[in-house]
Amino acid sequence: MSRKKFETLAVRTQIKKTQEHEHSSPLYLTSSFVFDDAEHMRAAFADEVQSNIYSRFSNPNVQEFENKMALLENTEAAFATASGMAAVFASFMAFLKTGDHIIACRSVFGSTHAMFTKYFPKWGIEHSYFDNENEVEKLIKKNTKILFVESPSNPGLAMFDLEVLGKISKKHNLIFNVDNCFATPYLQQPVNYGADIITHSATKFIDGQGRVLGGVVCGKKNLVNEVYLFCRNTGGSMSPFNAWLLSKSLETLGVRMDRHSENALKLSDYLSKHVEIEKVNYPFLPSHPQYSIAKKQMKAGGGIVTFSAKGGYERAKKFLNALEMFSLTANLGDTRTIATHPASSTHAKLSEEERKAVGITPGLIRISVGLEHIEDIISDIEQALQKTK
Ligand SMILES: Cc1ncc(COP(=O)(O)O)c(C=O)c1O
């Protein structure tokens, strides 16, 4: 039989049924598992039999979520983590040692930036940032181990050519690590461009309903096994409850991403024609500087739109206060539309220069476009723009 399609894999991948013949996977809320006898216990610890031992190592719900993610990202294996940052952290620490060097795009998520700049130097790990693909080869040194990219980036929506970066990684024997959080495997599959490791914050579109934290690292079996061993020993594993919920969420990922993208494209089109708007940024708008890259490697533009209205920093804050329906919250990828002002919140600790370098202007507003009717989404933005003129 041919390989099943994305939507079918997302719905039909399930762990084995119990003797109860349940239709939906039960929740295995247990910290540990029992053994038949001392010999079974010995063999399980010696990896001679496949047997769950302890939920920090493995758990049926977590395995269902991991199996699904590996199938959806088209990778050999996956390991689920307690949060997106636990996934990003493990995807580095499982492979690096003192004296190593990594290369990353400058426009990485704030906590990833803190990891590189605040913690890595303490452990003797160097990093170099690049702003576009052409700079990467010049930055490679003898001790370079990992090439990391976030595409599209949060919140700047910068995009990088995964095919070009994949080729460079292969040529120089680097581990190519892609944070695929904004696109999800439904819109972009980095493995097709040579990614060795794909990291996710499952907290965002994978959950899609703003309920739990989670993360996952997908990739080749030998690499994912290193991540598993690192987390099994250091504690960043996913809880069974979160995995049970996230596995259910994956069943609707495709339909949700289609609608998020459809609403976001309509919203960005409306904003780009508005007299009160100075700039709109959306991967599938022809005015996006990397529009051709987006079209090449993404199926649709995703659910995040950024824009700046006339009036900069002060107008942005007033605009947020004038919104009636949108949620003002730090999360994204929810069914509910969310507005944030990065310069006064998530990125307030960066200097103006640092913000500018990753595309965060004083008036930038980030909208995580939800699944409400598009007319209601536009109507809330319109009334807030009129009120703050
Ligand atoms: C691109 C990206 N990577 C990683 C993370 C971290 O994920 P978490 O909040 O689940 O730890 C986020 C969170 O917003 C993100 O946007």
The ligand as a Tripos MOL2 file, in Angstrom:
@<TRIPOS>MOLECULE
LIG
   16    16     1     0     0
SMALL
NO_CHARGES

@<TRIPOS>ATOM
      1 C1         10.0710   29.7500   17.2070 C.3       1 LIG1
      2 C2          9.9520   29.3140   18.6250 C.ar      1 LIG1
      3 N1         10.7870   28.3840   19.1110 N.ar      1 LIG1
      4 C3         10.7140   27.9760   20.3920 C.ar      1 LIG1
      5 C4          9.7990   28.4940   21.2570 C.ar      1 LIG1
      6 C5          9.7690   28.0400   22.6920 C.3       1 LIG1
      7 O1          8.6660   27.2370   22.9410 O.3       1 LIG1
      8 P1          8.0250   27.0250   24.4080 P.3       1 LIG1
      9 O2          7.3990   28.3120   24.8000 O.co2     1 LIG1
     10 O3          7.0370   25.9110   24.1690 O.co2     1 LIG1
     11 O4          9.1260   26.6290   25.3170 O.co2     1 LIG1
     12 C6          8.8920   29.4680   20.7990 C.ar      1 LIG1
     13 C7          7.8960   30.0650   21.7140 C.2       1 LIG1
     14 O5          7.2280   31.0320   21.3710 O.2       1 LIG1
     15 C8          8.9770   29.8810   19.4470 C.ar      1 LIG1
     16 O6          8.1420   30.8110   18.9490 O.3       1 LIG1
@<TRIPOS>BOND
     1     1     2 1
     2     2     3 ar
     3     2    15 ar
     4     3     4 ar
     5     4     5 ar
     6     5     6 1
     7     5    12 ar
     8     6     7 1
     9     7     8 1
    10     8     9 2
    11     8    10 1
    12     8    11 1
    13    12    13 1
    14    12    15 ar
    15    13    14 2
    16    15    16 1
@<TRIPOS>SUBSTRUCTURE
     1 LIG1         1 GROUP 0 **** ****
